[in-house]
Amino acid sequence: DAKTTQPNSMESNEEEPVHLPCNHSTISGTDYIHWYRQLPSQGPEYVIHGLTSNVNNRMASLAIAEDRKSSTLILHRATLRDAAVYYCILGGSQGNLIFGKGTKLSVKP
Amino acid sequence: DAGVTQSPTHLIKTRGQQVTLRCSPISGHKSVSWYQQVLGQGPQFIFQYYEKEERGRGNFPDRFSARQFPNYSSELNVNALLLGDSALYLCASSLAGLNIYGYTFGSGTRLTVV
């Protein structure tokens, strides 16, 4: 199963854009890239996912490199409620999600 | 619409006991997965069920078992509890058993083994 690499932590200021990077150099051609986030004492929350093209939804944008070996989750205007652990995930061979330790995002007012 | 519901929310058990955790998926979702999250770590995959059949199993001992019912709800059973089984147990549901769909997670069951 392919794995991802993310920074342990990042800081952002409220109302500024945030770019969360993820490396997945061993990604296969059929692996989707998933992003989830987890607030304290809650289960993970789906953010976005994509295969090759950049994706946008109401929560965020996902920019996928042309070679698919890296991707970036973009929060356009960070709020205090966006403070969470963000997981960049590739799917496992059994259709499961393989979580790493994620990036802990702190948002300063 | 109700999200993924898990019960109980908290549980305290003694070493050697058995525990059953329950999960109700979102209406219309036929796939249920179970994950274990130890403090400070990301969730680890335990089982995935789709249409009442096991479709995947993570690297967990045989003390862990699960099943899915005709209404697509699911139970996770853990026998002979160890202190190391203390964790947040998460249930996730999806339209199908493929990771091309987003998963919706419940808030989890916090299990403490003493």
Interface residues (C-beta under 8 A of the other chain):
Chain A: Y32 H34 Y36 S41 Q42 G43 P44 E45 Y46 H49 L51 Y87 G91 G92 Q94 G95 N96 L97 I98 F99 G100 K101 G102
Chain B: V4 S33 Y35 Q41 G42 P43 Q44 F45 Q48 R55 G56 R57 G58 L90 A92 G97 L98 N99 I100 G102 Y103 T104 F105 G106 S107 G108
